[in-house]
Amino acid sequence: MDAVKDLALRLLEREPPPGPVMDPALYVAGSLPGLLAALAKPGGRADGPALGSLCLKYAHAYVHPDRIGQDVSLEAVTELAGQFVRRRGGCRSLAGRDGLRRLLLHHGFALQMLFDLPKTVHLLTALGAAASRVLAGEGFLGLDCGAGTGILLLGQYLLAGQLGVAAPSLWGIEHLPPVAARADDLLSALGVGRVLCGDATASAIYNNFPQGPVACLTNETLPSRGRRLYKEPFTAICQALFAALGDRLGDTAFVPEAVWAVDRAGEWLRLAPENAFAGDDGQGKPARLFAMADVELAGRRLPADRVGEPFADLLAPAWREVLGRRW
């Protein structure tokens, strides 16, 4: 029976797309800590290829934390991307590697947020553009709600470095214990920040963070375009966040800067810091009943399903469809 089972499983195997996941001419070689240090410099601004390379190296370190200080080749990140794509059906490079396959399956949703390079890089670029809106002073307190792998905290670290803050205080909240623990271990090892395991929709968790104004806040817990906002915890998180920290958010740079939602009658709501991301249709209809539509990033409003378009070429054509599934 075991032999029959093995043969049946092998029938599901397919190989990932051919060729490197990213154009070799765009990929930045070296280690994750080395690239991170190079990008987190005062006055600096990372471009798309550098941020895409950073994401791939970060994904590699998330899955293989014992290799965090090693140079990570394009071949290595391409193999990992292929293993991630084929984590369910299997492929040759996953044969006999049950532990790796279980990890990729258990952390699949968080890693999907990371491997969709065009959208992730677009969000990181929007974070970099927030430099003009951040009043960092001598410190920098940053929060990320729904941290997942912690990649947006890494983006906040680059933003703080760009502003000349060498040791920002960066904190994430993630509700899945294994994901929170893995992100916390990795970000701690990099000297970037910490991730707490907890419920970002409960006001009490915000008592765990340092005092003072919040310089930057990221929250991408949004559903796909056309789905109602209650499908994800974005509005519930914002309600708890502003209830707990409202007086500390006056000068905060938010990413996204605003969210646009629409109902079946064509009525629009703009959820933004000035209304605590709650919106108001004048009739008491909760924002969570409206459907996700657009976001504002770096001062530009665009449909949520077009996030990442300016960076589509970061992924090789054969890889775009299988990895472009963040929202």
ZIGIWO-V159990 format. One record per backbone hydrogen bond with DSSP energy under -1.0 kcal/mol. NH is the residue of the N-H (numbers start at 1). CO is the residue of the C=O. If there is no record, write none. Layout:
# ZIGIWO-V159990
NH:CO + NH:CO
This chain:
# ZIGIWO-V159990
5:1 + 6:2 + 7:3 + 8:4 + 9:5 + 10:6 + 11:7 + 12:9 + 14:90 + 26:23 + 27:23 + 35:31 + 36:32 + 37:33 + 38:34 + 39:35 + 40:36 + 41:39 + 43:162 + 44:41 + 51:47 + 52:48 + 53:49 + 54:50 + 55:51 + 56:52 + 57:53 + 58:54 + 59:55 + 60:56 + 61:57 + 62:58 + 63:59 + 64:60 + 67:64 + 68:65 + 70:67 + 72:30 + 77:73 + 78:74 + 79:75 + 80:76 + 81:77 + 82:78 + 83:79 + 84:80 + 85:81 + 86:82 + 87:84 + 90:86 + 94:91 + 95:92 + 97:94 + 101:97 + 102:98 + 103:99 + 104:100 + 105:101 + 106:102 + 107:103 + 108:105 + 111:107 + 112:108 + 113:109 + 115:111 + 116:112 + 117:115 + 120:116 + 121:117 + 122:118 + 123:119 + 124:120 + 125:121 + 126:122 + 127:123 + 128:124 + 129:125 + 130:127 + 131:128 + 133:130 + 139:136 + 142:169 + 143:216 + 144:171 + 145:218 + 146:173 + 147:173 + 150:147 + 154:150 + 155:151 + 156:152 + 157:153 + 158:154 + 159:155 + 160:156 + 161:157 + 162:158 + 163:159 + 164:161 + 165:160 + 169:140 + 171:142 + 172:194 + 173:144 + 174:196 + 180:176 + 181:177 + 182:178 + 183:179 + 184:180 + 185:181 + 186:182 + 187:183 + 188:184 + 189:185 + 190:186 + 192:187 + 194:170 + 196:172 + 198:174 + 202:199 + 205:202 + 206:203 + 207:204 + 208:205 + 214:248 + 215:141 + 216:141 + 217:253 + 218:143 + 219:255 + 222:220 + 226:292 + 227:224 + 229:290 + 230:288 + 231:228 + 232:229 + 234:221 + 237:233 + 238:234 + 239:235 + 240:236 + 241:237 + 242:238 + 243:239 + 244:240 + 245:241 + 246:242 + 248:245 + 249:246 + 252:249 + 253:215 + 255:217 + 257:296 + 259:271 + 260:294 + 261:269 + 262:291 + 263:267 + 266:263 + 269:261 + 271:259 + 275:272 + 276:273 + 277:272 + 278:275 + 289:286 + 290:287 + 291:262 + 292:227 + 293:260 + 294:260 + 295:302 + 296:258 + 297:300 + 300:297 + 302:295 + 304:293 + 306:303 + 307:304 + 309:306 + 311:308 + 312:309 + 314:311 + 315:312 + 316:21 + 319:316 + 323:319 + 324:320 + 325:323
